Amino acid sequence: MATVIVSAAVIWRDGRVLLTRRMQGTHLAGLWELPGGKVEEGEDPEQALVREVREECGVEVVVDDIFDVTFHRYPSKDVLLLFYGCRLSAAHEAGDDPVRDLGVAAHAWCLPGELRRYDLPPPDEKVIRKIEARGAGPGS
């Protein structure tokens, strides 16, 4: 079974992290997750992440450093998840919420202590613990 590589964004804004909800008819439909998606052939993971966040949420992000890495075996595929710390580009930093639900069913900006209120996929457990430990965001 081939391993699928997925890039996901830990996007901080005002001490909150962005979660998106998977659309009906997709793998893990209805679950909440950190935004991102599959790395396509010929893409590096950071390029894929910028593309996926733009397609799903209509915003541009700046990818910082790797935040966490996890592996998960589903019955139908193996997934290597690369979680990157990200921030909204300067054009999206100030003002109202710039996120649009283009390729997702919904989105929410959550305080670290609120993340467990959402139904998240099993591979996100490790990164959620790390976000909770970090608290109010980068530099806290």
Salt bridges, closest charged atoms under 4 A:
GLU33 OE2 - ARG22 NH1 3.07
GLU43 OE2 - ARG51 NE 2.62
GLU52 OE2 - ARG51 NH1 3.16
GLU55 OE1 - ARG51 NH1 3.23
GLU60 OE2 - ARG54 NE 2.59
ASP64 OD1 - ARG87 NH2 3.20
ASP68 OD1 - LYS126 NZ 3.05
ASP78 OD1 - ARG73 NE 2.81
ASP97 OD2 - HIS107 NE2 2.60
ASP101 OD1 - HIS107 ND1 2.62
GLU114 OE1 - ARG16 NH1 3.66
GLU125 OE1 - ARG116 NH1 2.91
GLU125 OE2 - ARG129 NH1 3.45
GLU132 OE2 - ARG116 NE 2.76
